[in-house]
Amino acid sequence: MSISLLQTKLHIPMPRPDLVRRTHLIEQLDKGLHSGHKLTLVSAPAGFGKTTVVTEWISSSDRPVAWLSLDEGDNDPIQFLHYLIASLQQVNGQIGETVLQVLQSPQISPIQNLITSLINDITATATPLTLVLDDYHLVTSPALHEIIQFLISYQPSIMHLVIGTREDPPLPLPQLRARGQITEIRERDLRFTRREINDFFTHTMKLPLSPDDVAALESRTEGWIAGLQLAALALQSDYGHTDAFIADFMGDDRFIMDYLIVEVLQRQSESTRDFLRQTAILDQLSAPLCNAITEREDSQAILEQLDAANLFLIPLDHRREWYRYHRLFAEVLRAGLTREEQHPLHERAMQWHETHGSTGQAIHHALANAEISGDTRDAERLILDVSEENILRGHIMTLMTMLQALPEDRVRSNARLATYMGWVQAMTGDLDLAEDYIAVAGKTEDPDTLSESDTAALLLLRTWIAMGRRDYETATGAARQALHALDNRQSQWKIIAFWAIAESQERTGHIAEAIEAFREAASFGRMLDNQVFAMVVEMALAAALNNNGRRHEAVAVCEEAIQRHLDEHGRMLPVTGLILSRLAMLHYEANHLDRAYECVQQGFTLSEEPAMGSLIMFSHGISAPILYARGEIQAAQTALQRAHKSISKQALAEETWLLATAANMALKQGDMASAQRWMSTAGISLDSEPDYMNLDAQITYGRLLLVQGMREEAQVWLARMEQFTQGRGLYRPLVSIYVLEALLAERNGNMPGAYEKLTHAIEIAAPQDYYRAILDEDARIIGLLPRVRQAAPAFVSQLLEFAGLPQPAENLSAQALVEPLSERELEVLHLIAAGMANREIADQLVIAVGTIKRHINNIYGKLDVRNRTQAVAKARELGIL
């Protein structure tokens, strides 16, 4: 669900031509900008003309401006980011496109890093701009203050930030002052001087006053602009009694304001007074909206009249279709409304916004009405209307804010509300509280029966929690129930069910069955065009294929997924970073280190700018062994550290493979102390059962037993792991286990056993180019290779070359080809050797028959053959097959 944005929050208020010119303030603001200050802070109480002076300043410059008028709703970080990007895109439409894509994902991303992406976008435009955040005092969220602090700390030199506020924000102002990076405009600066008061009454309000009267007003108001404006409005209706009025004009700001509001309102017609009071509940006004809540037809005329009279009405667009009241004026007007009067007004405003598709505003008024009347039914209905899409689109914080605005007892008394509150808690990591809401949803006596979609939402919430708890039987059962409840409906919930079934199968059963389940999930995801979940599923499919020893197919899945997940400009979407990281690891397996590094760098570009936690974790974690293999040891260690820092706090996050990677790197460097520390905390012992989710760590455990000379223990453990991986079809991990068993046999002096295990490893590794499975182990394995060359001559020769050893003279390597076969061509060649026809190969690889024919012609040319039989024979001769 895309957030509906009020465009009027992005419009720069239009300065009136007859306003008093604040030349000295404009010069002060210009000086700060040209001095390279990061921030201009305009801080003063209500009614001192903060917004007016900023609009006058920016209108006097050709510098592009991004404007955002803040309100209470912007304390939601997701909503704030949408508005912030929309304001920046007024300057350059490319700014924030990456972040907007991320905001559609189901994962809550680290907000600070999303701001990093915006900063990079702004820098890339190379266009100086001014960002104005008006009414900043309405920001109360610590998270929002942290965002702005981060923005100030790292903002590009081409950007200048302006904050207008009634009170100083909790930002590092002292540090900015000490560094000479801030321009401050305060109450003392904004107060009207005697000359400005005279100009205001004479030229703006057309009420010329004597010097004595001007001096008296200056003394009474101390230059408070709102007070002067209120006094002028009162005098316009009773100009003949100026002296008496000014003589009585005294007291503190609140008293003066109350007095003058009464004076101003009493001088308006009864019809206008009613209009002002009734429309004061609105944050923004338009004639149709005002007509709806006041039940009259002349709102356009009244708005134009108020605008012309300068009666605290601020135009929000150039067509003067939308307005807002001066906030101080609106607050006083609202204070004069009884709760009984507000009730029907909020109700009508809610109905108008709902009819016109402004769901967020409709919910705002529904919640305000619920607070007055105690009747939450409309608010509940509207929130439920958007809950499912908010969950599926990943707008978790937006939904949380809505649900938390309802009384807790109402959420707990409604099965649907409890279900969605459970989803919010589960996706933010609190599985215990999510289960509590499941229990509530299951026993609540809700008069409305749950729809199929609601039932699926509840069942899939159980699925999500069960996956987090590693209770795969429960997860699969709930997911299948959800699919049954949805039956033939094309619901987006299904992708989560398919994913859970496939993931559970992968973790508990034979990998081949999981692969088929992932294929089904991926197919459904493509049909729904649900980019985020489709990418997650396809990444999981590639991982499963690789674990099944089908690296070539995994590469194809990644490459085709990347081509599908492009934006309208043909650029890769941010979540593509996840699949690029997987592709990088697949290239690493084949020792294609340059290609692997390129993929990882692309992944960084896509994942580190929007800063999705899991993407950063995978990008850095997978880059570590690649960097190590390239000889960049320090960079590899730094990558692991960064991966640890960015581990997602969500319930399904896993870090055991990261810890195992660090332990393996320690072993390679001879750092036994670090490796043993890992061993003591990994929770693995000889009594442990093999576990798919802990496979990397358990193989590392076997490797460490071997290095420590614990041969009997290593033999028992590796035999158990061999049986487990064989039984599950986990052939890629099985290669590593066979290699470790070969090393163990060699150390025990059992050379026939060593050659036998190494032969098994090579027979699996060679067809899929799993070079790193051999190269990453103890270097002693290289010395055994010549004795097992017959298992795959070309593969072994290439291994020896990678290891820097001379190849046997009789080697006929695939590298002897004028041009080596590509990954796709190798895959097609293997399928030809398996006896598949062109149509079967096309179906298997999900590409066109014409494309298969082109690949086959390329293969014939590179092998210098004319038909399939010759191609297979030549490939076997060269050791390619």
N, C-alpha and C positions, 0 to 999 in steps of 0.2 A: 504494500500500500504506500503510494507516494504521499508525503505530507502536503496538505493543501495550504499554500502560502498566501497570506494577505499582502498583495502587492503594494498596498498603501504604506506598509511598514518600511518599504524600500525607497519611497519617494522623498526627495529633499524638499522640505517646506519652502514655499516660495516667499522670498522677502517682499514686503510691501514697499511700493515706491515712495510712500510718504513717511516712512519711519525715520527716526532720528539717526543720523549717521554717527557711528562710533569710531571715528577715524583713529584715535589713539590706541584703541584695542586692536583694530585691524593691523596697525603697524607693529604692535607687540606680537601678534600671532604670526605675521610674516617673518619677523626677525627670528622667532623660534624655529620656524620651518627652514629658513635658509641657513640657520646655524647647525642644522643636522640633528635637532632634537628628535628623539623617538616618539615622545608623547606630548600632547597638549591636553591638560586637564582643566576643564571649565567646571568649577565646583562652587555652588552657592545655593541658598535655600530657594524654595519655590517663588516664582514671580520676579526673578531678577534678570530675565531676558537672556538666559544661557543659550537656548536654541536659536534665538533671533540673531545674536552676535555671531554665532558659528555660521548660520546660513548667509549672513551678510558677507562674512569673510570669504567663504568658498565661492560665492557668486562673483566675487571680484577677481577670481583667478581662473585661468584656463586649465588648471590641474584636474585630472579626472577624480571623481569622488564616488566612493561606495558608502551608502547611507543605510543605517539600520536603527529604527526606533524600537527600543526594547520594551517588553512588558513582562508581567509575572510568568506567562507561559514559557518564556525563553529560558527559565531555569532548568528545563529539560535539555540536557546536552545534545540529544539528537535533533530536537526542534531547533535549538540555537544554531547547530552546524548547518542545517538546511537553510535557515535565514541568512547566516553569515556568507555561505557560498552564493546564495541568490544575490546578495548585495554586491559581492565582489564581481559576479558575472555581469553586473551592470557596466563594469569597466572593461572586462575581457571575458568573453563567453567560455574560454577554455579553462579558466581557473576553477579548480574543485571538481572537475569531471571525474577524476579517479576516486575521490572521496565519496561522491554521490553513488558511484557503483558499489563501493564498500558498504555504504549505509543501507543498501538493499539486501545485504547478506544476513544470515541468521545468527551471526556471531557478534557479540559485543566487543568492539575493538578498543584498544587503548586510545583514548581521545587525544592525548598529547601528541601522539605520533600522526594522527589524522591532521592536526594542525601543522605538523612538519610538512606534510604533503602540500597543504595550502601555501605555506611559506615558499616551498620549492616552485610551485606554480606561479606565484606572484613574481618571484625572482626571474623565472623564465620569460615572463612577458616583457621585461626590461622597460616597463612603462611606469613612470612615477605616478603614485596614486595616494589619495587620502582616504582612510577608513574612519567613519564617524559612528560611534556607538552612543546614541542619545538615550537619556533617561536610565543611565547605568545604575542608579540607586535602586531600581526595581530588581536588580540581580542579587539574589540572596544565597544562591547555591555555591558552596565552597568549590565544587568541581568547576563551575564556570569561572570563578576567580582564578583558579589554577590555570585554566585555558588561556585567559587573558595575560596572566603573568608570563606564561611560556611564550605567548605570541610576542610580548614586549621584549623578552630576553633575546629572541632569535629573529625578530622581524628584519626583513631585508632593508637596506639603506634607501631603496626607492619608495618605501612605504612610510607614511606618517599616520599615527593613530591619534584620534581625537575622542576624548571621553567627556560627555556632558552628564553631570550628576548633582543631586541635592546634597550628597554627603561624600566624604572621601572614601574611595573604595579600599578594601584590604589588599593593596598592591604594594610592591617595594618602592614607595615614593621617596623615602630618605636616600636610598642608593641612587635613584635616578637624579635626585638633586645634587648629591655629592659628585656625580659624574658629569653634571651639566647636560643632562639628556631630557629635561622636562621644561615645558612652558606652563605656567600656572596662571589662570584667570580666576580670581576669587570675588567674593561678595564686595569687598572694598573697591575692586576694579570695575565691577558692573554697576554700582550705584550711579544713578543719574546725577551729574553735576547741575549746578544752578542753571548754567547755559543750556544744558540738554533738557532740563525740565521746561524751560521757557520755549525751546524749539518744539518739544512734544505738545504742549498745550496750544501753541500758536499755529503750528503747521500741520501736525497730525490730527489733533482733535478740534481744530478751528475754534479755540477758546482762549483768546489773548488775555493774559493776566498782568496785573501790575507787578513791578519788581518786589514790592512788599509781599504780595500774595505768593509769588514764586519762592521767596525766601522762607515764608511760613510753611509752605508745603515741603520744601527741602528739609526743614527742621522737623516737621511732623513725621515724614516718611523715611527720612535718612536715605533718600534716593531709591527707595524700594519701588521698582517699576510697576509691579502689579497694583500696589496701593495707589500710585499716581493714576494708573489707568482706570481703576475703580472710581477714584475721585472725579476724574474727567467725565466718566459716564454719568455719575450722579449730577454733576454740574450742567451737563448738556440739557437735562430736563428742568433745571431750576437755576438758570444762569443769573437771574436777577438777585439772588441771595448769596452771591459768592462770598462776600466778607463774613457773613454769619456762618456759612457752611465751613469755611476754612478755620474759623475761630473754634468751632466745635470738633474739628477733626484732630483727634488725639487718642492716645492709648497704645497698647502693644499691637504687634502685627495681627494676632488672632482677633482681637477686639475690633480693630479697624476693618479687617476683612469681613467679619460677620456683619458689622454695621453697614458697610458699603454694599455687600451683597443684598441685604434687605432693601437698601435705597435703590439699587439698580433694578432688582426684581419688581419692586412696587411700582416702578415707573414704566414697566412693560405692560402690555395688554394682558388680560387674563388668559387669552388664548396662547400668547407667547410664553407666559410663565408656565402654563401647563406643559407646553411642548418641551421647554428646557428641563423641567423636573423629570418628565417621563423618559426623555431620551438620554438622561444622564447615566443610565445603567450601561450604555453602549460604549465600548472602547473606541469604535469607529462608526461614523454615521453616513448614511446615504439616504436620499429621499425615499426610495422604495422601502428600505428597512424602517425608517422613521414612520412612514405611513402605516406599515404593518403593526408596529407596537403601539402607536398612538391612536390607531383606527380613524385616521383622518386622511385627506387627500391633498393638503396644501403644504406638505413638508418641503418641497423644492423651493417654494416661494419664501418660506420662513428661513430656510438655510441661507438663501441668497440675501435676505434682509439682515440676518445676524452677521453674515460675512461682511456686508457693506458697512454695518454699524460697528465693526471691530469689537464685537462682543465675545471675546475669548474663544472664537471659533477659528481653527487652523485648517486651511485647505491641505489635503494630502496628495492631490494629483493636479495636473495642469488643466484638466477639464472641469475641476471643481465639482466632481461627482461624489468624492469621499472627503470627510472632514473628521476632526476630533476636537473636543473641547480642551481648553487649557486645563491641565490636570487639577490645579488648585480649584478652579471654578467648578469642575466636575465633582470633585470631592465634596464641596459644600452643597452642591445641588443634591447629590446622593444622600447626604446627611439629613436632608429635609424630607426624604421619602420614608414612610413607615414600611414595615415588613409586609403589611397587607397590601400596600400599593405596589411594592416591588414584585410580588408574586405573579400577577397576570402579565406584567411587562417582560419579565424573564421568560415566561412561558411563550409569549408571542415571538420574542426574539429567537428562542430556540426553534420554534416552528418555521420561522422565515429562513434561518440558516440551514436547517435540515432540508427544506424544500429546494434551496439553492445550492446544495452540495457542499456547504461549509461545515462539515461534520465536527471539526475541532471546535469551532465557535458554538455550534449547537450543544455540544457536550459541556462547554464552559457555562452556558446559561442554564442548562439542565441541572448542573451541579449547584449553581448559585440558587436556583429555585428549590432544590432539594434541601439546602441548608436552611432556607426560610420556612418551607412548609413541612419538612420532614418526610416528604413523599419522594422517594428515590427512583420510582418506576421508570420515568422517562430517561433519566441518566443511565440506569441499568440497561434499558433497551438500546440506547444509542451506543453505549460502550460495547455491548455484546455484538452489535452490528459490525463493529470494526475489529473485534478481538481476534478472530481467526486469521484475518489477513495480516494483522500486526504480528502475530506469531510466525506465520509462514514467510513473511518478508523480513523478519528479524528486528522489528521496531519494538524491542522488549522494554526499553526504558519509557517510551511513550505510553505503552499499555500499562506499565507499572504505575505511572503517575496517575492515570485515570482510575485504576482500580483502588489505589490507596486513598483517593479522594472520597470513595464511598465508605459508609460506616462498616466496620469489620463484621458486625453481625449480619448485615445485608449480604456481604460477599459469602459468608458461611451458610446463609440460608438459601442460597441459589446454586444449584448444582453446576450450572454453566459458568457462573462467575467464579465459583471455587475451582473449577477445572482450569480456567485461564489464569487464575492467580497461582495455581500449582505450576503451570507452564512457566510463568515468569520466575518463580522461585527455582525451578529445576534448571532453567537456562542461565540463571545467574549463580548456580553452583550450590544452592541450599537444598539438597535432596531430602533431608529430614523434614523440612517445612513443606516441601512439595508433597511428600507422602501424607502429611497431615491434611492438606487440602484435598488429596484424593479420597481420604477417609471421609472427610466432610461431604464431598460430592456424592459419595456412594450411599450415604445414609440420610441426606437431606430430604425433607418432604416437599420437594418443589412441585407445584401443581402442573407446571408445563413439562411434558415429556421431552426427553432429549431427542434431537434429530439424529439422523445417521451420522452427520458430520460431527455433532457434539459427542456422540458415543465414540466415534473414531478418535476425537481429540483426547478424550479421557483415557481410552485404551492405549493410545500412543504416548501419552504422558507416563503411564505405567511402563511402557516399553523403554522410554528414555531413561527413566530412573533405574529400571532393571539392568540396562546396559551399563549404566554408571556403577552399579553394584556388582557387575559381572555375573548376574543371575540370568544366563542366556535362555534357559528353559522358559522362565516367566516372560522374558522379553519376546521370544519367538511366539509364544502362545498369545500374548496380548496383540502383537502385530498381525497375526493371522485373524484374530477376532476383529480387528479394525478393518482389514481388507474385506472380510465377510459382511461387516456392517455397511461398508461403502458399496459393496456389490459392483455394479457396472458404472457407477458415477465417476466422472473424470475429476476427482478431487485431488488437490495438491498434497493432501495428507498421505496419499498412497506412497509417495516417494520415500517418506520416512519409514513407512512399514516395510517396503521392499529393502531399503538399506539395512534396517535392523535384522531382518531375516537373513540376509546375505552375510552381514557382519557376524551374526551369531553362529552361522554355519561355518564361516571361516575360522572362528575361534574354537569351535568344538568338534568339527567333523572333517571329512575329506575336502581338500581344497578345491577339487574339480567341481563338486556340487556348489560350493560357494561362488565359484567363477560364473557358473550358469545363472545363479541368483543375482549376482552383480550385473550380468549382461541384461537381465530382465529389468532391473532397476534403472540401469543407464538408458535403456530403450524408452522406458516410461518417462524418465526425466527429460529426454530430448523432445518427446511429444508435448510435454507441458511447457517447454522452453523455460524450465526452472533452472536458471543458469547456476546458481550457487549449489544447490543440492545435486544437480547433474554433475558438476565438477567434482564434488566430494565423492560421489559414487564412482566416477570414472577413475579418479585417483586410486580409490580402493580396488577397483578392478585391475588396474595396472600393477598394483602391489601384489595382488593375489596371483596374477599370471606369472609374475617374476618368481614368487615363492614356489610356484608349481614348476619352475624350470623352463618357462616360456618367455624368455627375455625379448625376443624379436616381436612377439605379439604385444607384449607390454609397451614396447617402443611405439608400435603402430597406434595403439589406443591413445597414448599421450599425444602423439603428433596430430592425430585427427581431432582429438578433443580441443587442442589449442586452436585449430582452424575454425572450430565451431563457436568458440567463445571469444568472439571479436565484437567490438562496438561498431556503431554505424560508420565510423571512419576507418575501419579495418585494423584498429589497435587492440592489442590483447587487454582483456579485462583484468582488474586487480587480482581476482581469485585464481587467475591462470598461473600466478606464482606458485600455487600449490602443485599443479601438474608439472610445471617446469622443474621444480625441485625433484619430483619423482623421476622425470626424464633425465635430469642430471645424474642421478644415482644409477640409472640404467646404462648411461654412457660410461660412467665410472666402472661399472662391472666389466665392460668390454675394454677397459683401459684407454678409452677415448678421452683422455684427460682434458684436452683443449675444448672439445665439444661440451664436456661435463661442466667445465668452468664457465663457458659462455652461457649455458642454461642457468647456472646458479646466479650469475651476474644479472641476467634478465629477471630472474625470480626476485632478487634483491630490489631491483628497480620497481617491480610491481608490488612487492609485499612490504617493503620497509617504508615506502612513502605513505600508503594508507595504514600501515602498521597493524594489520590484523595479527593478533597474537600467535595463532597456530602457524600462519604463513611464515612469520619471522623465525619461529622455533624450527620449522622444517628447513627453511632456507639456510640458516646458520648451522644447524645440526648436520645436515647432509653435506654442507660445504667443507666440514672439518676433514673427513678422510680424503676428499679431493685435493684440498690444499696440502695435506700431509704428503700425499703421493707426489705432488709437484715439488716437494722439498721446502714448502713454506710452513715450517714447523710452528713458529710463533703465531702466524696468522691462523693456523688450524686451532691452536689452543684458545686464541681470542674468540674465534667463531663459536667454540663450545661454550665459553663463558657467556657470550651474548645469547646463545640459545637458551641457556638455563634462566637468564634474566627475563626472557620473554615467554616462558612457559605459561600457557593459559591456565587460569584458575577454574575453568569450567570442569565439570565432573568427569568428562570423558577424556581429559588430557592425560597423556602418558609420558613419562620421562625416563623409564628404565633403559630404553635404547640409547639415550644420551649419556647416561652414566656408564653404560657398557662401552660406548665409543670412547669415552675418556679413559676408561681402564685399559682398553686395547692400545690406545696411544701411549699410555704410561709404560705398558709392557714393551712396546717397540723401542722406547727410549731407555729401557733398562731401569725404569723407576719402579722397582718392586714394592717399595713402601706404599706408594699411591695405589698400586694395583691390589695390594693386600688389604689396604683400608677399604677399598671398594668391596672386596670379597667379604669382609667382616660385616658390612652393612647391607649387602644385596639381598639378604634373606634367603639365600640358596644354600642347600646342604645336600649330602648324598642321599638323604631321605626325601628330598623334594621330588615331586612328580613333574615331568615335562609339561610345559605350559606354553601355548602358542603366543600369548601376549607377552611372555617373558623370554622368548626364544633367543633373542640376541644376547641377553644377559646370561642365559644358561649355557650357550655355546662358549661365551667368554669365560665362564666358570670352569668349563672343561679345559680350555686353553691354559688357564692359570694353574690348574692341577698339574698339567703336563710340565709347565715351566718350573714349577716348584719341585718336580721330581717325585710327585705322589702318583706313581705309575699304576699301582693296583686300583687306587680310587679313580684315576682317570679312565682306566679300562672299563670299570663298572659303569661309570657315568656316561661315557661316550657310547657304549653299547646300548644303554637305555635310550639315549637321544637318537641313535641310529634307528632303532625300532620305531620310535615315535614319529620321526620325520618320514620314514618309508611308509608307514601305515596311513599317514595323513596326505601323502602326495606332495610333501614339502621338499622338492628335489634340490632347490638352490641351497637351503640350509644343510641338506644332506651332503652336498659337495664339501662344505667346510668340515663337517663331521668326519667324512672319509679321509680328508687330508690330515686332520688331527690324529685319526687312528693310524694312518700311515706313518706319521712322525713317531707315534708311541711305539709301533712295531719296530721301527728302525732303532729306537733307543734300547729296546729290549733285545736287539740282535736278531729279530725275526724278519730277515730281508724278504723272503717270499711273501710273508703277510703284508709287509710294507708295500711291495709292488702290486699286490692284489688290490689293496684298498685304494692306492693312488690310481690304478687303472679304472676302478669303478668311478672315482671322482672325475677323471678326464673324460670318460664316456658320457657323463652327464654334462660336463662343462663345455666340451668342445663345440657341439652343435649350436650352442647359444652364446659362445664367446665369453664365458665367465672367466676371464683372465685374472681378475683381481682376487678371485676365490683361492687361487694358488699363490699369487704374488704377495698377498697380504699376510701369509703365514711365515713361520720360521724359515729362514733362508736355506736351511738344510734340505728342504723339500726339493729345491732346484737340482741338487745333486742326484736325486733319484729319477729325474725326468728322462734322461737318455735311455734308461732300461725299460721304460714303458711307452716309448715313442710309437710303437706299432698301434697303440690304441687310437691315436689321432695324430699322424705325422706332422701335418701343417700346424696344428694347434700347439703341439709341444715345441716345434721349432720356433714358433712365434714367442712362446713363453721364454725360451732360452735367449732369444734376441732381446726381449724386454728386460730380462735379468742381466743383460750385458755379457752373455756367454756365447762362444762360437757355436754356430749351428752345424749339424752333420752335413758333410759334403753332398750327400745324396738327396738332401731336402729339396722338394719341389713345392715351395710355399706359394700360397695364394698371392703373395706380394709380387711374384714373378709376372703377374698379369700387367699389361700396359696400363690399365686403369682398374683399380679394385672395385669389387661389387659393393653397391650401397647396402644399407641396412634393409631397405625394402626389397631390393633385388635378391639378397640372400634369403629373405623370408619366402619370396616367390619360388626360388630354386628349391628350397626344402620341400615345399608343397608339391612341386613338379615331381620331385623324387619320390614323394609319397603316393604318386599316381593320380593326383587330382586333375580334373579337366579345368579349362579356363573359367567356366561359369562357377564351378565349385570353389575355385581359389578366390574369385571375386566376392562370392557370398561370404566366405570365411573371413576375408579382410575388409568387408563392407566397403568396397570401392567398385568402380565401373569395369565391365569386361574390357572395354577399350584401353583402359589404363593398364590392365593386366597384360594385354598384348604388347603395349609399349615397353613394359618392364622386361617381358620375355625377349623381345628383339634386342634390348640393351644387353641382356645376359648372353645371347648368341654372339653378339659382336665382341664382347669383352673376352669370352672364352674361345672365340674363333671357331664356332661350330655352326651347324645348319639346322639341327632339330633337337627335340627333347632328349632322345636317347643319347646322342652325342654329348649334349650339355651335362647330363647326369654322369656319364662316364668320365668326361674331362674333369668335372668337379671332384669326383672321387680320386682321380689320379693326382690332382693337385692338393688333396687333403681338405678341400672345402667342405665336402660331405663325408 
